[in-house]
Amino acid sequence: MLADGLVDEVHLFMYPLVAGAGGRLFPEGGASAKFTLGGTEAYDGGVLHLTYMPVQ
């Protein structure tokens, strides 16, 4: 969907966790797209809600 330009917004919820290793959210060599941060929201437990919108 990213490669076809069909994404209007991306909502990410980031949790405060240190794991030391893990998988990537988007794989290397995948479709590239440029996004700008559209909004943020912080919750009591340290969780962040990040909203990204594609750059036109």
ZADOLO-781065 format. One record per atom (N, C-alpha, C, O, CB): residue in one letter; x, y, z. Coordinates in steps of 0.1 Angstrom, whole numbers, padded with zeros to 4 digits, always signed. Glycine has a CB too. Layout:
REM ZADOLO-781065
aXYZ/...
***
This chain:
REM ZADOLO-781065
m+0008-0012+0000/m+0000+0000+0000/m+0009+0013+0000/m+0005+0023-0006/m-0009+0000+0012/l+0020+0012+0007/l+0029+0023+0007/l+0035+0026-0007/l+0035+0037-0012/l+0041+0021+0017/a+0038+0015-0014/a+0044+0016-0027/a+0034+0022-0037/a+0038+0029-0047/a+0049+0003-0032/d+0021+0020-0035/d+0011+0025-0044/d+0005+0038-0040/d-0004+0043-0047/d+0000+0015-0045/g+0010+0044-0029/g+0006+0057-0025/g-0008+0057-0019/g-0015+0067-0020/g+0006+0067-0036/l-0013+0046-0013/l-0026+0045-0008/l-0027+0048+0007/l-0038+0047+0012/l-0031+0031-0011/v-0016+0052+0013/v-0017+0054+0028/v-0019+0069+0030/v-0011+0077+0026/v-0003+0049+0034/d-0029+0073+0038/d-0032+0087+0041/d-0025+0090+0055/d-0021+0102+0056/d-0047+0089+0042/e-0025+0081+0064/e-0019+0083+0077/e-0013+0070+0082/e-0017+0060+0079/e-0029+0089+0087/v-0003+0072+0091/v+0003+0060+0098/v+0002+0064+0113/v+0007+0074+0117/v+0018+0057+0093/h-0004+0055+0120/h-0005+0057+0135/h+0004+0046+0142/h+0003+0034+0140/h-0020+0055+0140/l+0014+0051+0149/l+0023+0043+0157/l+0021+0045+0171/l+0020+0056+0176/l+0038+0045+0152/f+0021+0034+0179/f+0021+0035+0193/f+0034+0029+0198/f+0037+0017+0196/f+0009+0027+0199/m+0042+0038+0205/m+0055+0034+0209/m+0055+0031+0224/m+0051+0040+0232/m+0066+0044+0206/y+0059+0020+0228/y+0059+0016+0242/y+0073+0017+0248/y+0083+0013+0241/y+0053+0001+0244/p+0075+0022+0260/p+0088+0023+0266/p+0093+0009+0270/p+0091+0004+0282/p+0088+0032+0279/l+0101+0003+0261/l+0106-0011+0264/l+0120-0012+0258/l+0122-0007+0246/l+0097-0022+0258/v+0129-0017+0265/v+0143-0019+0260/v+0145-0034+0259/v+0145-0041+0269/v+0153-0013+0270/a+0146-0038+0246/a+0147-0053+0244/a+0162-0056+0239/a+0166-0068+0241/a+0138-0057+0233/g+0169-0047+0234/g+0183-0050+0230/g+0184-0056+0215/g+0194-0055+0209/g+0189-0060+0239/a+0173-0062+0210/a+0173-0067+0197/a+0158-0069+0193/a+0149-0069+0201/a+0180-0081+0196/g+0156-0070+0180/g+0143-0072+0175/g+0142-0070+0160/g+0151-0066+0154/g+0133-0063+0182/g+0130-0073+0155/g+0128-0071+0141/g+0125-0057+0137/g+0121-0049+0146/g+0116-0080+0136/r+0127-0054+0124/r+0124-0040+0119/r+0109-0038+0116/r+0103-0048+0112/r+0133-0037+0107/l+0104-0026+0118/l+0090-0023+0115/l+0088-0024+0100/l+0079-0030+0095/l+0086-0010+0120/f+0098-0018+0092/f+0097-0018+0078/f+0110-0025+0073/f+0121-0021+0077/f+0096-0003+0072/p+0109-0035+0064/p+0121-0042+0060/p+0130-0033+0051/p+0126-0024+0044/p+0117-0054+0052/e+0143-0037+0051/e+0153-0030+0043/e+0149-0033+0028/e+0145-0044+0025/e+0167-0036+0046/g+0151-0023+0020/g+0148-0025+0005/g+0134-0024+0002/g+0130-0027-0010/g+0154-0037+0001/g+0125-0022+0011/g+0110-0021+0008/g+0107-0008+0002/g+0116+0000-0002/g+0102-0023+0021/a+0094-0006+0000/a+0090+0007-0007/a+0094+0018+0002/a+0092+0018+0014/a+0074+0006-0009/s+0098+0029-0004/s+0102+0041+0003/s+0091+0052+0002/s+0086+0053-0009/s+0116+0046-0001/a+0089+0059+0012/a+0079+0070+0012/a+0084+0080+0023/a+0090+0076+0033/a+0065+0065+0015/k+0081+0092+0020/k+0085+0103+0030/k+0072+0107+0037/k+0062+0109+0032/k+0091+0115+0022/f+0074+0108+0051/f+0063+0112+0060/f+0067+0123+0068/f+0079+0125+0071/f+0059+0100+0068/t+0058+0131+0073/t+0060+0141+0083/t+0052+0139+0095/t+0041+0133+0094/t+0057+0156+0076/l+0057+0143+0107/l+0050+0141+0119/l+0038+0150+0119/l+0039+0162+0119/l+0059+0143+0131/g+0026+0144+0121/g+0013+0152+0120/g+0008+0155+0134/g+0001+0165+0136/g+0003+0145+0112/g+0011+0146+0144/g+0006+0149+0157/g+0012+0139+0167/g+0017+0128+0163/g-0009+0148+0158/t+0012+0142+0180/t+0017+0134+0190/t+0007+0134+0202/t+0000+0144+0204/t+0031+0138+0195/e+0007+0123+0210/e-0001+0122+0222/e+0007+0113+0231/e+0011+0102+0228/e-0015+0117+0219/a+0008+0118+0244/a+0015+0110+0254/a+0005+0105+0264/a-0004+0113+0268/a+0027+0118+0261/y+0006+0092+0268/y-0003+0087+0278/y+0005+0085+0291/y+0017+0085+0292/y-0008+0073+0273/d-0003+0083+0302/d+0003+0082+0316/d+0014+0071+0317/d+0024+0073+0324/d-0008+0079+0325/g+0012+0060+0311/g+0022+0049+0312/g+0034+0051+0304/g+0043+0042+0304/g+0015+0036+0308/g+0036+0062+0297/g+0048+0064+0289/g+0046+0061+0274/g+0055+0063+0266/g+0059+0057+0294/v+0034+0056+0270/v+0032+0052+0257/v+0030+0065+0248/v+0023+0075+0253/v+0019+0043+0255/l+0036+0065+0236/l+0034+0077+0227/l+0026+0072+0215/l+0028+0062+0210/l+0048+0082+0223/h+0016+0081+0211/h+0009+0079+0199/h+0014+0089+0189/h+0012+0101+0191/h-0007+0080+0202/l+0020+0084+0178/l+0026+0093+0168/l+0018+0091+0155/l+0015+0080+0151/l+0041+0089+0166/t+0014+0102+0149/t+0006+0102+0137/t+0015+0108+0126/t+0020+0120+0127/t-0007+0110+0138/y+0017+0101+0115/y+0026+0105+0104/y+0017+0106+0092/y+0008+0098+0089/y+0038+0096+0102/m+0019+0117+0084/m+0012+0119+0071/m+0022+0120+0060/m+0033+0125+0061/m+0004+0132+0072/p+0019+0114+0048/p+0028+0115+0037/p+0031+0129+0032/p+0022+0138+0033/p+0023+0107+0025/v+0043+0132+0028/v+0047+0145+0023/v+0043+0145+0009/v+0045+0136+0001/v+0063+0147+0024/q+0035+0156+0005/q+0030+0157-0009/q+0040+0164-0018/q+0037+0166-0030/q+0018+0166-0008/
***
